[in-house]
Every structure is written in structure tokens, then in C-alpha cells.
Amino acid sequence: MKSTSLSRPVALGLIAGLLITLLWLWVTLEGSAVSKTPHDVPVAVIGPRPAVAQLAAGLQHNGAFRVISAPSEARAIDLVQRRKVDAIINVDTRQVQTVQAASTLTAAALPQALSSGQGGVHFRASEIKPLKPGDSTGLGLMFITMACVLGGLPSGLVLALLSKGRRPMSVADAGIWVLVTVAASAVTALFIALIADGILGYGGTEMLAIWAWGTMLCTASMAFAAALVAAVGIAGFVIAAVPLLFFGVASAPAPTPWNWDSGVFRVLGPFDPFGATTNGIRNAIFFGPASQTRNFAVLAVWIVGSAALLAVLGWRSQQAARATVAPAGDVEPAELERAA
């Protein structure tokens, strides 16, 4: 009976490919095709307490919106700048001020919710923080982040595959891998920022913000991929792509904010480096006073964790090399004695 070239590892690889395809399809459909509904979307309301309470009763039905009372318009605008609310409603003037840079969905849905929930009373809508003309939908921010991941993942694969032994040979060698990763990521992110400036109009300090955040994401992607490939082989590249690309794209808070997503993306999205970077770039460009602590922390954990794994692999390679040469070292004193 003739042997077949379809070995068991090949069959397992094909099955793994099918499972990855189905995982990608589920994540994509769950993240994009599911009907978008608001979940606890924060809105600042200015006006007398009874009027604010009456308005809140309608908006907070089923947890769609969360009303935050603001004593003045200046206070409400401050809440917008610090990313605490996504819109401002002034009950006295019957005006709703939307913030497209924070949420295009809230900007579109809130005026409709007010008109239908207040007996047909019309609120005049105005925009206080529009998106850039070159990126009027906010998709550009997601594509910028995607470019960083698509640059980092293959670079990490190449770094591991083309290195001797496919893994760091020592802790010092692991440190060199990390330095190479940071340098390559900075160059990649710089070109991404320059293109974002030329096409989308994110220039000046906005370009610098994209470069800085892009460097961190490229570093996280490249180091994570390199560490996993060094640890488990080519399969590590696919494993790295699942959180960074498959889940990351679907859970990105642009153009759909997390508080309009389904549960899994709303809960886990902020802790994915793709989502943290997209949110960090948006805050840096449109909301200077907003806190970036969580976004920085998420990227730091991914970078430091990947560097630590590389260091462990380098240490193990170093220990294995010492164990290999140890027997020869034991014989050496006797040989020296005979020679003497």
C-alpha cells in the first residue's frame, strides 16, 4: 500500500486553519454586523434639577444613556474634554451639543432620542468637536492602528525565524532583540504617521502623537509575535494575530465606541493593545486633558510581558548551552594535570 504525503501534522494544521477561519468570522460578524445599541453612554445635562431628573428618566431607560448633571456649560465642556461625557444637553435652551470625535453614533442617535422621548419637543443640534475633514468617519484612526499591527506582526516573525536557533541565545541576546524591536517599530510608526499626515491631514503635534502611540503598538505587536514564534514556532504567529488583529480590529473604539458594542468587546476591548492605541491616539488628537493612564498601562503590560518572555527564553538557551559544555569542563583539569 502506497504511503501518502498527507501526514498527521498536515491534517492537524488544516483543521487548525479551519478553526482560525471560523474564529475570525465570528469575531468580525459579532463586532460589525450586530445591531449597535447604546450601553450607559454618558451625557451631561444642564438645567433645573426637576427638569434634569425628568429627562434622565427617559434617557436612562434600559441603561441606554447615563445622565450626569452639570451646573454650567463650562463644566459640561470640561467633562467633554476629559472624555467623561459624549454630548451636552441644555434643557433651558433646548439645545444638544454633540461630539463626533467621541462618538458619531451618539451624535446621530441622541437628538432622535430626545425628540421621541420628550413628546416631540425639538432640540437644536450643534457640533462642538467635529472629526477631521480628511477622516470624516473616524475610520482613519482604526486603519492607522491596523497598519501598526500589520507592520509589527510580520516583523516579529522575521526577527525570530532569521535569528540563530529561532530564539535568543542568552539574556543579553534577548535584550538586543528588544532594542531591535523598538528601533524597527519607531521607523515603521514614523512612516505611518507621515502617510496619515499626507492623506488624512493629521499633521503637526497630531502626527507626533500618532508616531508615539504607533511606536508603542508596533513594539508590542513585534515583540509579542517574536516571543511566541521563538517559544512555539510558526504557530506562535497565528496565536499572536488572534488578540492583536482578529479581535483587535473588531473591538477597536473607532468608528464605533465601546459603549455601543456588544458585551465581549465592551469589556475586553479596552485591554487589547489595538483598542488602547486607537483610544490613545483619539484622546491625544481631540481630547488633550483626558487621562491616558489605562491606555499606557495596557501597552506597557503587553510590551514588558513580551520582553520578559524573550528574556526567559534567552536564559533557558543560556542554561542549555552551559549544560552542554559542562562535561568537557569537568575533564579539562585532569587533562591539564597530565599535560603538566
N, C-alpha and C positions, 0 to 999 in steps of 0.2 A: 504494500500500500504506500503510495507516494505521500511524502510529508508535505505539509502546507506551510507557507510563509506567514500565515495569519496566526501568530503566536498569542499566548495568553496575555502578555503585556500590551500587545496591539489592541486586542479586544477590549481590555480594560480601559485603554486610552480612548477608544471610540465611545465607550459608554460614558466616560467622564466628559467627553466633548458634548454628548447629548445633554447630560445633566447641566453643564455650564450654559448651554444654549437656552434650556428651559428656565434656568435661574435668571439669565439676562432678560428673557422675555417677560417673566413675571415682574421683575423689578421695574422694567420700563413701562409696562402697562399699568401697574399699580401706581407708579409715580406720575404718569401723564394722562392716562385715559380715564381714571376715576374722576367722578364729578367733584369739582372743587367746592368746598363749603367752608365758611369761616369757623374758627375754633378760638374763642377767647381773644379776639382781635382787640387790642387796646385803643380806646378813643377818648380824647379829652373833651369835656363838655363845660362850657362857660354859661352861667346863668343862675337864677334864683334856685335855692335848694329844692323847693317843691317841683319846679319845672324840670330840674335835672333828674330828680327821682322818678318822675313820670316818664321821661324819655328813656331812662335806664331800664325801666320795667319792660319796655318793648324791645329795646336793642339786646338786652341780655337774655332774652328768651331762648331756651335750648343751648345756652352757652355760646351763642354766635359772636357777640361783642362783649367787651368789658369796659364799662364806663368809669373814667377817672375824672373827678370833679376838679376843675382848675379855677382859681379865684380871679384870674385875669388872662387876657390874651398873651401878655408877655410870658406868664408862667406856662401857658399851653404851648407856646412856641419853643420854650426851653425844653419841655418834655419831648417835643418832636426832635429837637437837635440831639437829645441824648438817647434817642431810639426807645423812648418809653411809651409813645403812642404813635399811631399811624394816620391820624386825622384829628381835626379840631371841629367841634360843633359849637356854634354860638346861638343859644336859644333866643336871646333878646333880638339879635339882628337877623335871625333865620338864615344863617349862613353856615355852610360846611366847607372847610378848607382841607383839601385832600393833599396827600404826599405821595406822588407817584414814585419817587425814588425809594420809598419804603415799601410800597405795595400798590401795584397797578390794579390788582383785584379789589382792594379796599376802596381805592379811588373811584372805581366804576360801580361797586355794589352799594356803598354806604348811602349816596344820595337817593337811590331807589328804595332802600330800606327805610329811610326817613320819610319819604313821601307816602309810602304804603302804610307805614305804622303810625302816622300822625293824622289820620283822617284825610289824606290827600293834600296836606299842607306842603307847599313847595319851599325847599331850601335852596338858596342860591349857592352854586358851587364855584369855587375858585381853587387854583393850584398854587401852593406855596413852595414846592420843591420839585420841579419837573426833572425828568431824565435828560441826558444829553441828547441834542438833536441827532447826532450820529448813531445813537443807541436808544432809540425812542421806545423800544420794548423791554430793555434791560437784558435781553438775551446775550448781548455782547459780553457782559460780565461773566456769564456762565461759560461762554466759549473761550474767554481768556483763561479761566481756571482749567478748562478741559485741555487747552494747549499745554499748560504746565505739566499736567499729569501725563499726557501723551508724549511729552518730551522726557519726563523723568523715568517712566517705567521701562522703555526700551534701553535707555542709557544704563540703568541699573543692571539689566540683563546682560548687556555687552560687557560692562565692568567685571561681572562675575565670570562670564564664560571665557573671556580673554585673559584672565589672570591665572597665574600658575597655580595649579591644583584646584581651581574654581572657588577658592576661598582664601581668606587672609592666612599667611604663614606664621604670623605672630601678632601680639597685641599692637606692636608698633606698626606692623603692616596694616592692621585694621584702622589705625589712626590715619595712615596715608590714604586708605580707601575713603574715609570720611572727608578728608581735605580735598581730594579729587572730586568727590560728590558735590561739595559746597561750591568749588570753583566752577565746575561744569554747569551747575544749576544757576549760578549768578549770570553766566554768559547767556544761557538759554532764556532766562527770565528777562534779561535786558533786551534781547531781540523781540520777544513777545510784547514787551512794553512799548518799544519803538513802533511796532506794527499797529498796536492799539491806538497809539497817538496818531499815526498817519491815516488810519481808516475810520476810527470811531471818534477821534477828537479828544482823547484823554491825554492831554499834554501837561507840561509843567510839573507841579507837585503831584498831580494825578498820575502822571507817568512814573514818577519816582515811587509812589505808593504801590502801583502795580508791580514795579520791579522788585520792591522789597518783599511784598507778600508772595509774588511769584517765585522768588528765590527760595523762600521757606517751603512752599509746596513742592517745587521741583526737588529740593533736597530730601523732603520726606518721602516722595514717590521713588526717587532713585535709590536712596538708602534702604528703604523697605524692600524694594524689588531685589536689590543686590544681596541683602541679608537672607531673604527667603530662598533665592536661587542657590546661594552658597550653602544653605542648610539642607535643602531637599532636592535640588536640581531644577530642571526646566519647569516642573510642576509649580515651583515657588513663584514663577512669573504669573501664572494663572491665579494662584491664591492671592497675590498682591493686587491683581486687577479687580478682584471682586469688590473689596471695600472702596478702593481708590477711584475706580472707573464705573463699574456696573452700578453699584449702589450710589456712588458719589454724584453722578450725573442726574439720576432720578431724584435725589434728595437735595439738590442744590437750591438755595433760597432765592434764586433768580431764574426766570421771572416770577415764579410762584413762591411766596414767602412760606416759612414753615407753618405758620398758624392757619394756612389754608390747605395743608397737606393731610393725608391720612395718618393714622397713629404711628406706624413704624418709622416713617420719615420724619414726623414731627418730633418724636422722642430721640431718635438716634442721629438724625441729620446734623444737629449742631456739633456732634462729637466726631464727625467724619472730616478728615483734612480738606476734602473738596468743599464741603459746606462751610467750614470755618474760614477758608481762604476767600470764598465768594462773599461771605458776610463781612470779612475783614476789609476787603477791597471796597465794598459798597460803603461801609462806615467811613473809611479813610477819605473817600471822594466826596460824599454827600453829608456825612454826619460827624464832623470833627470832634465834638465833645463826647460822643458815645464811647462807652467803655469797650476796650478791645481785649480785656483780660482773658475771657474764656477762649476767644479765637487764638490768641497767642499760646495759651496753655495747651490747647488741643494739638497744635502743630508741634509744640515743644515735646510733648509726650511721644508723638509718632517719630520725631527725629531722634530723640535721646534713646527711645526704645530700640530703634533700628541700629543705632550706633553701638548700643550695649550688646545686641545680638552679634554684631560683627566682631566686637571685642572678645566675646565668649568663644566664637568660632576660631579666632586667631589664637587665643590662649590654648584651646584644645589642640590645634595644629602644632603649636609650640611644644606642648607636653608630649604629643605623639612623636615628634622629631627627637626629643631628648630621650624618650624610652627606647627608640631605635638605636641610638648611638651609645647608650649606656653600657651594653655588654662589651663593646670594643674598648670603652674607657676602663672597664674593670681589668682587662688583660694587659693594658698598657704598662702599669707599674712593674709587672713580672718581666715583661719584655725588656724594659729599661734595665732591670737588675741583671738579666742575663747578658745584655749588651755591655754592662759595666764590667 
